[in-house]
Amino acid sequence: MQPRPEPGRKTRFYQAARKLLVLFSAIFYPSRIMGSERLEAMNAPYILIANHQSMMDPILLAVHLRRYEIHFLGKRELTKFSLLRWIVKKLHMIPVSRHQSDMGAMRASLEALKAGHVLALFPEGRRFPGAVPMAHIESGFLVLALRSQAPLLPVYIHGIPRPFQQVELLVGEPITFETLRQESADLSHDAVKAHIRGVFAQLRLKEKQKKYNSDRSAE
């Protein structure tokens, strides 16, 4: 088994792929990030969580995070073909069987965090284009978050990524394990879900308010 790269150490394949994706994204899927200083200042290990609307979502996260190489949780179907399996492995993807218990993916995720990496995943489990963010949260994510006790860094993706249409990413404040414990002494799944939903609701509201103020000033 190939050793995982050290936290902060760059791998040639990932960095070459990221440069291509930065160019591709800038031309075809432009995006702007608010709170990038928070993203770059956050020390690994932590779990990067975002709402999921498009296949471009993980690419946008990788494009905007320059400090670390992200270890992604991705659907196991991407490993069906040998060439694609080789590519996603080079991009640090951890294959997971969706909507069912996958202990192998759980162990690999915990190992990545224990080794000091950034783990990115979509708690909703699948794409929900245009839906209220985090209306659905997979139980597997909750188990991983509570078992790892790693900080969660929320990123709200406002707008569905479409060609030549700019979307915005808003980086929220980190959600620490201590914060979750204050919300619920027994760390119940329902309490953790409610807290995460509240965080994303605030980020969504902030973006709507910003757009409203921008429209008012343009009148």
Phi and psi in degrees as GROMACS dihedral restraints (atoms count N, CA, C in turn):
[ dihedral_restraints ]
;  ai    aj    ak    al  type     phi  dphi    fc
    3     4     5     6     1   -70.6    20    10
    4     5     6     7     1   133.2    20    10
    6     7     8     9     1   -66.2    20    10
    7     8     9    10     1   146.5    20    10
    9    10    11    12     1   -72.0    20    10
   10    11    12    13     1   144.3    20    10
   12    13    14    15     1   -64.9    20    10
   13    14    15    16     1   149.0    20    10
   15    16    17    18     1   -67.7    20    10
   16    17    18    19     1   149.3    20    10
   18    19    20    21     1   -56.9    20    10
   19    20    21    22     1   133.6    20    10
   21    22    23    24     1    86.2    20    10
   22    23    24    25     1   -20.1    20    10
   24    25    26    27     1   -82.5    20    10
   25    26    27    28     1   132.8    20    10
   27    28    29    30     1   -91.1    20    10
   28    29    30    31     1   141.1    20    10
   30    31    32    33     1  -105.0    20    10
   31    32    33    34     1   145.2    20    10
   33    34    35    36     1   -61.9    20    10
   34    35    36    37     1   -43.7    20    10
   36    37    38    39     1   -64.6    20    10
   37    38    39    40     1   -48.0    20    10
   39    40    41    42     1   -61.0    20    10
   40    41    42    43     1   -45.2    20    10
   42    43    44    45     1   -67.4    20    10
   43    44    45    46     1   -37.5    20    10
   45    46    47    48     1   -65.9    20    10
   46    47    48    49     1   -43.7    20    10
   48    49    50    51     1   -63.5    20    10
   49    50    51    52     1   -40.2    20    10
   51    52    53    54     1   -64.2    20    10
   52    53    54    55     1   -40.5    20    10
   54    55    56    57     1   -61.5    20    10
   55    56    57    58     1   -41.7    20    10
   57    58    59    60     1   -64.8    20    10
   58    59    60    61     1   -40.1    20    10
   60    61    62    63     1   -71.5    20    10
   61    62    63    64     1   -32.4    20    10
   63    64    65    66     1   -61.1    20    10
   64    65    66    67     1   -44.7    20    10
   66    67    68    69     1   -66.6    20    10
   67    68    69    70     1   -46.1    20    10
   69    70    71    72     1   -59.7    20    10
   70    71    72    73     1   -45.9    20    10
   72    73    74    75     1   -64.7    20    10
   73    74    75    76     1   -42.7    20    10
   75    76    77    78     1   -61.2    20    10
   76    77    78    79     1   -36.2    20    10
   78    79    80    81     1   -82.2    20    10
   79    80    81    82     1   -49.3    20    10
   81    82    83    84     1  -101.5    20    10
   82    83    84    85     1   -32.2    20    10
   84    85    86    87     1  -131.2    20    10
   85    86    87    88     1    69.9    20    10
   87    88    89    90     1   -63.7    20    10
   88    89    90    91     1   144.9    20    10
   90    91    92    93     1  -147.7    20    10
   91    92    93    94     1   155.4    20    10
   93    94    95    96     1  -129.1    20    10
   94    95    96    97     1   140.4    20    10
   96    97    98    99     1  -115.6    20    10
   97    98    99   100     1   135.5    20    10
   99   100   101   102     1  -109.3    20    10
  100   101   102   103     1   126.5    20    10
  102   103   104   105     1    93.1    20    10
  103   104   105   106     1    25.5    20    10
  105   106   107   108     1   -62.4    20    10
  106   107   108   109     1   -30.8    20    10
  108   109   110   111     1   -63.9    20    10
  109   110   111   112     1   -33.7    20    10
  111   112   113   114     1   -68.8    20    10
  112   113   114   115     1   -38.3    20    10
  114   115   116   117     1   -64.8    20    10
  115   116   117   118     1   -43.4    20    10
  117   118   119   120     1   -77.1    20    10
  118   119   120   121     1   -25.9    20    10
  120   121   122   123     1   -81.5    20    10
  121   122   123   124     1   -20.4    20    10
  123   124   125   126     1   -68.0    20    10
  124   125   126   127     1   127.4    20    10
  126   127   128   129     1   -89.9    20    10
  127   128   129   130     1   134.3    20    10
  129   130   131   132     1   -71.8    20    10
  130   131   132   133     1   154.9    20    10
  132   133   134   135     1   -85.4    20    10
  133   134   135   136     1   147.7    20    10
  135   136   137   138     1  -160.2    20    10
  136   137   138   139     1   167.1    20    10
  138   139   140   141     1  -108.5    20    10
  139   140   141   142     1   119.8    20    10
  141   142   143   144     1   -88.4    20    10
  142   143   144   145     1   118.7    20    10
  144   145   146   147     1  -117.6    20    10
  145   146   147   148     1   140.8    20    10
  147   148   149   150     1  -146.7    20    10
  148   149   150   151     1   156.6    20    10
  150   151   152   153     1   -73.6    20    10
  151   152   153   154     1   155.0    20    10
  153   154   155   156     1  -123.2    20    10
  154   155   156   157     1   115.7    20    10
  156   157   158   159     1  -126.7    20    10
  157   158   159   160     1   -19.0    20    10
  159   160   161   162     1  -151.7    20    10
  160   161   162   163     1   158.5    20    10
  162   163   164   165     1   -64.9    20    10
  163   164   165   166     1   -17.0    20    10
  165   166   167   168     1   -78.7    20    10
  166   167   168   169     1   -14.9    20    10
  168   169   170   171     1   -54.3    20    10
  169   170   171   172     1   -51.6    20    10
  171   172   173   174     1   -63.7    20    10
  172   173   174   175     1   -32.0    20    10
  174   175   176   177     1   -65.8    20    10
  175   176   177   178     1   -43.1    20    10
  177   178   179   180     1   -62.1    20    10
  178   179   180   181     1   -39.0    20    10
  180   181   182   183     1   -64.3    20    10
  181   182   183   184     1   -44.9    20    10
  183   184   185   186     1   -66.0    20    10
  184   185   186   187     1   -35.8    20    10
  186   187   188   189     1   -64.8    20    10
  187   188   189   190     1   -39.5    20    10
  189   190   191   192     1   -88.3    20    10
  190   191   192   193     1   -18.1    20    10
  192   193   194   195     1   -95.0    20    10
  193   194   195   196     1   106.2    20    10
  195   196   197   198     1   -94.1    20    10
  196   197   198   199     1   -27.4    20    10
  198   199   200   201     1   -70.3    20    10
  199   200   201   202     1   -38.5    20    10
  201   202   203   204     1  -125.6    20    10
  202   203   204   205     1   156.6    20    10
  204   205   206   207     1   -89.8    20    10
  205   206   207   208     1   128.4    20    10
  207   208   209   210     1   -84.3    20    10
  208   209   210   211     1   139.3    20    10
  210   211   212   213     1  -100.7    20    10
  211   212   213   214     1   115.0    20    10
  213   214   215   216     1   -98.7    20    10
  214   215   216   217     1   147.7    20    10
  216   217   218   219     1   -92.5    20    10
  217   218   219   220     1   124.9    20    10
  219   220   221   222     1  -135.8    20    10
  220   221   222   223     1   156.9    20    10
  222   223   224   225     1   -63.8    20    10
  223   224   225   226     1   140.3    20    10
  225   226   227   228     1   -62.0    20    10
  226   227   228   229     1   -22.9    20    10
  228   229   230   231     1   -59.6    20    10
  229   230   231   232     1   -23.3    20    10
  231   232   233   234     1   -71.2    20    10
  232   233   234   235     1   -10.6    20    10
  234   235   236   237     1  -102.5    20    10
  235   236   237   238     1    12.1    20    10
  237   238   239   240     1   -66.5    20    10
  238   239   240   241     1   -35.4    20    10
  240   241   242   243     1  -106.9    20    10
  241   242   243   244     1   139.6    20    10
  243   244   245   246     1   -58.7    20    10
  244   245   246   247     1   -42.9    20    10
  246   247   248   249     1   -66.1    20    10
  247   248   249   250     1   -45.4    20    10
  249   250   251   252     1   -65.6    20    10
  250   251   252   253     1   -36.8    20    10
  252   253   254   255     1   -62.5    20    10
  253   254   255   256     1   -41.0    20    10
  255   256   257   258     1   -64.3    20    10
  256   257   258   259     1   -41.8    20    10
  258   259   260   261     1   -65.2    20    10
  259   260   261   262     1   -50.2    20    10
  261   262   263   264     1   -68.3    20    10
  262   263   264   265     1   -27.5    20    10
  264   265   266   267     1   -67.7    20    10
  265   266   267   268     1   -40.8    20    10
  267   268   269   270     1   -64.7    20    10
  268   269   270   271     1   -26.5    20    10
  270   271   272   273     1   -92.8    20    10
  271   272   273   274     1    14.3    20    10
  273   274   275   276     1    65.8    20    10
  274   275   276   277     1    29.4    20    10
  276   277   278   279     1   -78.8    20    10
  277   278   279   280     1   136.1    20    10
  279   280   281   282     1  -102.1    20    10
  280   281   282   283     1   112.0    20    10
  282   283   284   285     1   -71.0    20    10
  283   284   285   286     1   139.3    20    10
  285   286   287   288     1  -136.8    20    10
  286   287   288   289     1   141.3    20    10
  288   289   290   291     1   -84.0    20    10
  289   290   291   292     1   116.8    20    10
  291   292   293   294     1   -75.6    20    10
  292   293   294   295     1   150.4    20    10
  294   295   296   297     1    62.6    20    10
  295   296   297   298     1    22.3    20    10
  297   298   299   300     1  -152.5    20    10
  298   299   300   301     1   162.0    20    10
  300   301   302   303     1   -67.4    20    10
  301   302   303   304     1   123.6    20    10
  303   304   305   306     1  -127.9    20    10
  304   305   306   307     1    91.2    20    10
  306   307   308   309     1   -67.8    20    10
  307   308   309   310     1   -29.6    20    10
  309   310   311   312     1   -64.4    20    10
  310   311   312   313     1   -44.1    20    10
  312   313   314   315     1   -66.8    20    10
  313   314   315   316     1   -37.1    20    10
  315   316   317   318     1   -62.5    20    10
  316   317   318   319     1   -46.4    20    10
  318   319   320   321     1   -63.9    20    10
  319   320   321   322     1   -43.8    20    10
  321   322   323   324     1   -63.1    20    10
  322   323   324   325     1   -38.2    20    10
  324   325   326   327     1   -66.1    20    10
  325   326   327   328     1   -44.8    20    10
  327   328   329   330     1   -64.2    20    10
  328   329   330   331     1   -37.6    20    10
  330   331   332   333     1   -65.0    20    10
  331   332   333   334     1   -41.1    20    10
  333   334   335   336     1   -62.0    20    10
  334   335   336   337     1   -42.5    20    10
  336   337   338   339     1   -68.9    20    10
  337   338   339   340     1   -41.0    20    10
  339   340   341   342     1   -62.5    20    10
  340   341   342   343     1   -32.0    20    10
  342   343   344   345     1   -79.6    20    10
  343   344   345   346     1    -5.1    20    10
  345   346   347   348     1    95.5    20    10
  346   347   348   349     1    22.5    20    10
  348   349   350   351     1   -97.1    20    10
  349   350   351   352     1   171.4    20    10
  351   352   353   354     1   -95.1    20    10
  352   353   354   355     1   127.1    20    10
  354   355   356   357     1  -108.7    20    10
  355   356   357   358     1   125.5    20    10
  357   358   359   360     1  -111.2    20    10
  358   359   360   361     1   134.7    20    10
  360   361   362   363     1  -154.0    20    10
  361   362   363   364     1   167.7    20    10
  363   364   365   366     1  -114.6    20    10
  364   365   366   367     1   104.0    20    10
  366   367   368   369     1   -57.2    20    10
  367   368   369   370     1   -23.8    20    10
  369   370   371   372     1   -69.4    20    10
  370   371   372   373     1   -19.2    20    10
  372   373   374   375     1    87.2    20    10
  373   374   375   376     1   -28.4    20    10
  375   376   377   378     1  -155.1    20    10
  376   377   378   379     1   177.4    20    10
  378   379   380   381     1   -77.9    20    10
  379   380   381   382     1   136.4    20    10
  381   382   383   384     1  -129.4    20    10
  382   383   384   385     1    77.6    20    10
  384   385   386   387     1   -59.9    20    10
  385   386   387   388     1   125.8    20    10
  387   388   389   390     1    74.9    20    10
  388   389   390   391     1     1.6    20    10
  390   391   392   393     1   -82.7    20    10
  391   392   393   394     1   163.7    20    10
  393   394   395   396     1   -62.9    20    10
  394   395   396   397     1   126.1    20    10
  396   397   398   399     1   -62.4    20    10
  397   398   399   400     1   136.0    20    10
  399   400   401   402     1    67.1    20    10
  400   401   402   403     1    22.2    20    10
  402   403   404   405     1   -61.4    20    10
  403   404   405   406     1   -32.1    20    10
  405   406   407   408     1  -120.7    20    10
  406   407   408   409     1   131.9    20    10
  408   409   410   411     1  -131.2    20    10
  409   410   411   412     1   126.6    20    10
  411   412   413   414     1   -69.9    20    10
  412   413   414   415     1   141.2    20    10
  414   415   416   417     1   -66.4    20    10
  415   416   417   418     1   -30.5    20    10
  417   418   419   420     1   -60.5    20    10
  418   419   420   421     1   -37.9    20    10
  420   421   422   423     1   -63.9    20    10
  421   422   423   424     1   -42.4    20    10
  423   424   425   426     1   -62.5    20    10
  424   425   426   427     1   -41.8    20    10
  426   427   428   429     1   -61.5    20    10
  427   428   429   430     1   -45.1    20    10
  429   430   431   432     1   -63.2    20    10
  430   431   432   433     1   -45.6    20    10
  432   433   434   435     1   -61.8    20    10
  433   434   435   436     1   -43.8    20    10
  435   436   437   438     1   -75.2    20    10
  436   437   438   439     1   -35.2    20    10
  438   439   440   441     1   -71.7    20    10
  439   440   441   442     1   -38.5    20    10
  441   442   443   444     1   -77.9    20    10
  442   443   444   445     1   -29.4    20    10
  444   445   446   447     1    59.0    20    10
  445   446   447   448     1    22.6    20    10
  447   448   449   450     1   -80.0    20    10
  448   449   450   451     1   147.9    20    10
  450   451   452   453     1   -62.2    20    10
  451   452   453   454     1   149.3    20    10
  453   454   455   456     1  -108.0    20    10
  454   455   456   457     1   130.6    20    10
  456   457   458   459     1  -111.7    20    10
  457   458   459   460     1   108.3    20    10
  459   460   461   462     1   -81.5    20    10
  460   461   462   463     1   137.6    20    10
  462   463   464   465     1  -128.9    20    10
  463   464   465   466     1   118.1    20    10
  465   466   467   468     1   -94.9    20    10
  466   467   468   469     1   121.9    20    10
  468   469   470   471     1   -95.9    20    10
  469   470   471   472     1   109.7    20    10
  471   472   473   474     1   -94.2    20    10
  472   473   474   475     1   116.3    20    10
  474   475   476   477     1    97.7    20    10
  475   476   477   478     1   146.7    20    10
  477   478   479   480     1   -84.9    20    10
  478   479   480   481     1   121.5    20    10
  480   481   482   483     1   -57.9    20    10
  481   482   483   484     1   119.5    20    10
  483   484   485   486     1  -134.0    20    10
  484   485   486   487     1   153.6    20    10
  486   487   488   489     1   -54.2    20    10
  487   488   489   490     1   130.1    20    10
  489   490   491   492     1    66.0    20    10
  490   491   492   493     1    16.4    20    10
  492   493   494   495     1  -119.9    20    10
  493   494   495   496     1   122.5    20    10
  495   496   497   498     1   -74.2    20    10
  496   497   498   499     1   136.5    20    10
  498   499   500   501     1  -115.8    20    10
  499   500   501   502     1   162.3    20    10
  501   502   503   504     1  -118.3    20    10
  502   503   504   505     1   142.4    20    10
  504   505   506   507     1  -114.5    20    10
  505   506   507   508     1   129.2    20    10
  507   508   509   510     1  -114.5    20    10
  508   509   510   511     1   122.4    20    10
  510   511   512   513     1   -93.6    20    10
  511   512   513   514     1   124.2    20    10
  513   514   515   516     1   -91.3    20    10
  514   515   516   517     1  -177.7    20    10
  516   517   518   519     1   -74.1    20    10
  517   518   519   520     1   145.2    20    10
  519   520   521   522     1   -59.4    20    10
  520   521   522   523     1   143.6    20    10
  522   523   524   525     1  -104.5    20    10
  523   524   525   526     1   109.9    20    10
  525   526   527   528     1   -88.5    20    10
  526   527   528   529     1   162.7    20    10
  528   529   530   531     1   -62.9    20    10
  529   530   531   532     1   -35.5    20    10
  531   532   533   534     1   -63.8    20    10
  532   533   534   535     1   -38.9    20    10
  534   535   536   537     1   -61.9    20    10
  535   536   537   538     1   -44.3    20    10
  537   538   539   540     1   -64.6    20    10
  538   539   540   541     1   -36.7    20    10
  540   541   542   543     1   -66.0    20    10
  541   542   543   544     1   -35.1    20    10
  543   544   545   546     1   -66.9    20    10
  544   545   546   547     1   -32.7    20    10
  546   547   548   549     1   -69.7    20    10
  547   548   549   550     1   -35.9    20    10
  549   550   551   552     1  -149.5    20    10
  550   551   552   553     1   114.6    20    10
  552   553   554   555     1   -59.1    20    10
  553   554   555   556     1   -35.4    20    10
  555   556   557   558     1   -94.5    20    10
  556   557   558   559     1     4.9    20    10
  558   559   560   561     1    52.5    20    10
  559   560   561   562     1    49.2    20    10
  561   562   563   564     1   -68.4    20    10
  562   563   564   565     1   150.8    20    10
  564   565   566   567     1   -61.1    20    10
  565   566   567   568     1   -39.0    20    10
  567   568   569   570     1   -63.1    20    10
  568   569   570   571     1   -39.0    20    10
  570   571   572   573     1   -68.4    20    10
  571   572   573   574     1   -40.2    20    10
  573   574   575   576     1   -66.2    20    10
  574   575   576   577     1   -43.2    20    10
  576   577   578   579     1   -57.6    20    10
  577   578   579   580     1   -46.8    20    10
  579   580   581   582     1   -61.8    20    10
  580   581   582   583     1   -40.3    20    10
  582   583   584   585     1   -65.6    20    10
  583   584   585   586     1   -45.5    20    10
  585   586   587   588     1   -64.5    20    10
  586   587   588   589     1   -42.6    20    10
  588   589   590   591     1   -60.6    20    10
  589   590   591   592     1   -40.0    20    10
  591   592   593   594     1   -64.3    20    10
  592   593   594   595     1   -39.8    20    10
  594   595   596   597     1   -62.7    20    10
  595   596   597   598     1   -46.9    20    10
  597   598   599   600     1   -70.1    20    10
  598   599   600   601     1   -31.5    20    10
  600   601   602   603     1   -64.1    20    10
  601   602   603   604     1   -39.3    20    10
  603   604   605   606     1   -66.9    20    10
  604   605   606   607     1   -41.0    20    10
  606   607   608   609     1   -64.5    20    10
  607   608   609   610     1   -39.9    20    10
  609   610   611   612     1   -65.1    20    10
  610   611   612   613     1   -41.2    20    10
  612   613   614   615     1   -65.4    20    10
  613   614   615   616     1   -40.4    20    10
  615   616   617   618     1   -61.3    20    10
  616   617   618   619     1   -40.8    20    10
  618   619   620   621     1   -67.5    20    10
  619   620   621   622     1   -40.9    20    10
  621   622   623   624     1   -63.9    20    10
  622   623   624   625     1   -40.5    20    10
  624   625   626   627     1   -65.2    20    10
  625   626   627   628     1   -40.0    20    10
  627   628   629   630     1   -63.3    20    10
  628   629   630   631     1   -42.5    20    10
  630   631   632   633     1   -66.2    20    10
  631   632   633   634     1   -39.3    20    10
  633   634   635   636     1   -63.3    20    10
  634   635   636   637     1   -45.1    20    10
  636   637   638   639     1   -63.8    20    10
  637   638   639   640     1   -37.6    20    10
  639   640   641   642     1   -65.7    20    10
  640   641   642   643     1   -42.1    20    10
  642   643   644   645     1   -65.2    20    10
  643   644   645   646     1   -39.3    20    10
  645   646   647   648     1   -64.3    20    10
  646   647   648   649     1   -41.3    20    10
  648   649   650   651     1   -70.4    20    10
  649   650   651   652     1   -23.9    20    10
  651   652   653   654     1   -82.4    20    10
  652   653   654   655     1   -12.7    20    10
